[in-house]
Each structure stands twice: as structure tokens, then as C-alpha cells.
Amino acid sequence: MKTILFFGDSLTAGYGLANVSLESLPALLQDELNKEKLNYKVVNAGVSGETTSGGLARIDLFLNQPIDVFVLELGANDVLRGMSPKKTFENLQGIIDKVYRASPGVKMLLLGMEIPAWIPGNFVASFRLIFRDIAKINNMALVPFLLDGIAGVPHLNLKDGFHPSAEGYRLISKQVWPILKHLIAG
């Protein structure tokens, strides 16, 4: 059985869901894999509150096992903590480099994040470019904005307004699944 490692923050972990093992993005994508009878096991390595710095320090815990597909979802908490886009970029690249060294034939998918345009200065544009640049440099599949169509829609988010509801994750999985399926098939 091949392994897909989902490595991220609360959006991967399934923060606030009633049943993470059934409703989180990794769980929903495992269901799709099972329906297609694809021989993959999804590992949910999401930690709520994780930053790219924390992820860079934590990734080594998962590199002692073969990883066939690596799905990376980090960066939103960097914004909340005031980390520079340059540092976020460096940390994401560091994580990717470690994974490539440990599993040279790994296929990779980057789940991008965006921030509201009302934030002043060029921070928004710089942050948005991180994910596109990382994907291009590393020849990774990319979902440019994981929460596209979900962010800001009250019934698709928990009461905190930041984390998707179970319904929100179902819609996200429908956006991510075709890209993941294509990546696996390629």
C-alpha cells in the first residue's frame, strides 16, 4: 500500500469538526481513493496552529517511512503571527527539500492559501506569490487557494469564520480530488 502524507495545520487536522476521521479533508480524500479502489493510505499529519517554522522542525518525524505522495498545506498561521512572506517561502522550501531527500520519487501537491486584499501594502501580493512560485520551482501540483468558494461563506465555516464546516470540507474535497487523482495517475 502506498502512502499519501497530508502535512499541515488546522485545515488539514480538521479543527472543530465533530468527527475528524470522517469529515476532514484527508478523510474525505481517503474515501475517494477507496471508491476508486486505489491502493493508498492517507496519513493526516495536521496540527492546529502549526506554522511553516514548526512544520520545518516537525517534518523529520515522518521521513523514516516511504512517502509516495506529499500534500503540503501550511502558511496561514504565518500571517497571523506576522512572519514575512520571505521566511514562509524559505520554510516551505526547506520542508520540500527534506521530503525530496528522504523520498526522491515522491509526487507533491501544494495547497495554497490567500489572505484578504484589505491588508495594506504589498504583503498580500507577496504572500499570494509564495505558493505559485514554490509550485513552479519544485514542479508541484497546485491548488492555488484551498478555501476558494468557502472562505467568507457563513454556512460553509464554523462559527469562528476561519475553519470550514463539514459541508465546507466536502466542497473543498471536490476541488482537490481531481488534482490529487491526476497526480497519482501521472
C-alpha positions as CSV (number, residue, x, y, z in Angstrom):
1,M,0.0,0.0,0.0
2,K,1.3,3.4,-0.9
3,T,1.3,6.4,1.5
4,I,-0.1,9.9,1.0
5,L,1.1,12.2,3.8
6,F,-1.1,15.3,4.4
7,F,1.1,17.7,6.3
8,G,-0.4,20.9,7.5
9,D,-2.2,23.0,10.1
10,S,-5.7,23.0,11.4
11,L,-7.1,23.0,7.9
12,T,-5.5,19.5,7.5
13,A,-6.2,18.4,11.0
14,G,-9.9,19.1,10.7
15,Y,-10.1,21.6,13.6
16,G,-13.6,21.9,15.1
17,L,-15.2,19.0,13.2
18,A,-17.4,16.6,15.1
19,N,-15.7,13.6,13.5
20,V,-12.2,14.3,12.1
21,S,-11.8,10.7,10.9
22,L,-14.8,11.1,8.6
23,E,-15.1,14.8,7.9
24,S,-11.6,16.2,7.5
25,L,-10.1,16.8,4.1
26,P,-7.7,13.8,4.4
27,A,-10.6,11.5,5.4
28,L,-12.8,12.6,2.6
29,L,-9.9,12.1,0.1
30,Q,-9.3,8.6,1.6
31,D,-13.0,7.9,0.8
32,E,-12.4,8.9,-2.8
33,L,-9.3,6.7,-3.1
34,N,-11.3,3.8,-1.6
35,K,-14.2,4.3,-4.0
36,E,-11.7,4.2,-6.9
37,K,-10.0,1.1,-5.4
38,L,-6.7,2.9,-5.4
39,N,-4.2,1.3,-3.0
40,Y,-3.3,4.3,-1.0
41,K,-3.3,5.1,2.7
42,V,-3.8,8.7,3.8
43,V,-1.9,9.9,6.9
44,N,-3.3,13.0,8.5
45,A,-0.3,14.9,9.9
46,G,-2.1,18.2,10.6
47,V,-1.5,20.1,13.8
48,S,-3.7,23.1,14.7
49,G,-1.8,26.3,15.0
50,E,1.2,25.0,13.0
51,T,3.4,27.5,11.2
52,T,5.9,26.8,8.4
53,S,8.7,27.1,11.1
54,G,7.0,24.5,13.2
55,G,6.4,22.3,10.1
56,L,10.1,22.5,9.1
57,A,11.1,21.3,12.6
58,R,8.4,18.6,12.7
59,I,8.7,17.1,9.2
60,D,11.6,14.9,10.2
61,L,9.3,12.8,12.4
62,F,7.6,11.5,9.2
63,L,10.7,10.9,7.0
64,N,11.6,7.5,8.3
65,Q,8.8,5.9,6.2
66,P,8.4,5.9,2.4
67,I,6.1,8.8,1.2
68,D,4.6,8.3,-2.3
69,V,2.6,11.5,-2.3
70,F,3.2,14.5,-0.1
71,V,0.4,17.1,0.3
72,L,1.7,20.3,1.9
73,E,-0.8,22.8,3.5
74,L,0.9,25.4,5.6
75,G,1.2,29.2,5.7
76,A,-2.0,30.7,7.0
77,N,-0.7,30.8,10.6
78,D,2.5,32.5,9.5
79,V,0.3,35.5,8.5
80,L,-1.4,35.5,11.9
81,R,2.0,35.6,13.6
82,G,3.4,38.3,11.4
83,M,6.0,36.2,9.7
84,S,7.4,37.7,6.5
85,P,6.5,36.1,3.1
86,K,10.2,35.5,2.5
87,K,10.5,33.4,5.7
88,T,7.3,31.5,4.8
89,F,8.8,30.8,1.4
90,E,12.1,29.6,2.9
91,N,10.4,27.3,5.4
92,L,8.1,25.7,2.8
93,Q,11.2,25.2,0.5
94,G,13.0,23.6,3.4
95,I,10.2,21.2,4.1
96,I,10.0,20.2,0.4
97,D,13.8,19.7,0.2
98,K,13.7,17.4,3.2
99,V,10.9,15.3,1.8
100,Y,12.6,15.1,-1.6
101,R,15.9,13.9,0.0
102,A,14.0,11.2,2.1
103,S,11.7,10.1,-0.8
104,P,13.3,11.0,-4.1
105,G,10.5,9.8,-6.3
106,V,7.7,11.5,-4.3
107,K,4.9,13.3,-6.0
108,M,3.9,16.6,-4.4
109,L,0.7,18.7,-4.1
110,L,0.8,22.2,-2.6
111,L,-2.5,23.5,-1.1
112,G,-2.1,27.3,-1.3
113,M,-3.6,30.0,0.9
114,E,-4.5,33.6,0.2
115,I,-5.2,36.5,2.6
116,P,-7.7,39.3,2.4
117,A,-6.9,42.1,-0.1
118,W,-7.7,44.8,2.6
119,I,-4.4,44.1,4.3
120,P,-2.2,47.2,3.5
121,G,1.0,47.3,1.5
122,N,2.4,44.6,-0.9
123,F,2.1,41.9,1.7
124,V,-1.0,40.3,0.1
125,A,0.6,40.1,-3.4
126,S,3.9,38.8,-1.9
127,F,2.1,36.1,0.1
128,R,-0.1,35.0,-2.8
129,L,3.0,34.5,-5.0
130,I,4.7,32.2,-2.5
131,F,2.6,29.2,-3.4
132,R,2.7,29.7,-7.1
133,D,6.5,30.2,-7.0
134,I,7.1,27.2,-4.8
135,A,4.9,25.0,-7.0
136,K,6.7,26.2,-10.2
137,I,10.2,25.8,-8.8
138,N,9.5,22.3,-7.5
139,N,7.3,21.1,-10.3
140,M,4.4,20.5,-7.8
141,A,0.7,20.2,-8.5
142,L,-1.0,23.2,-7.0
143,V,-4.4,24.2,-5.6
144,P,-3.8,28.0,-5.6
145,F,-6.3,28.8,-2.9
146,L,-7.6,25.9,-0.7
147,L,-10.6,27.9,0.6
148,D,-11.7,29.2,-2.8
149,G,-15.5,29.5,-2.6
150,I,-15.5,28.6,1.1
151,A,-13.8,31.5,2.8
152,G,-16.3,34.1,3.9
153,V,-19.4,31.9,3.3
154,P,-21.0,31.6,6.8
155,H,-22.7,28.2,6.4
156,L,-19.5,26.6,5.0
157,N,-17.5,27.7,8.0
158,L,-17.5,27.1,11.7
159,K,-18.6,30.0,14.0
160,D,-15.0,31.2,14.2
161,G,-15.3,32.2,10.5
162,F,-11.9,30.7,9.7
163,H,-12.3,27.0,9.7
164,P,-14.5,25.1,7.3
165,S,-17.5,23.1,8.4
166,A,-18.1,19.5,7.4
167,E,-20.1,20.8,4.4
168,G,-17.2,23.2,3.6
169,Y,-14.7,20.3,3.6
170,R,-17.0,18.3,1.3
171,L,-16.8,21.1,-1.2
172,I,-13.0,21.5,-0.8
173,S,-12.5,17.8,-1.3
174,K,-14.4,18.1,-4.6
175,Q,-11.9,20.7,-5.7
176,V,-8.8,18.9,-4.5
177,W,-9.8,15.3,-5.6
178,P,-9.4,15.8,-9.4
179,I,-5.9,17.3,-8.9
180,L,-4.8,14.5,-6.5
181,K,-6.2,11.8,-8.8
182,H,-4.4,13.3,-11.8
183,L,-1.2,13.5,-9.7
184,I,-1.5,9.8,-8.7
185,A,-2.2,8.7,-12.3
186,G,0.6,10.6,-13.8
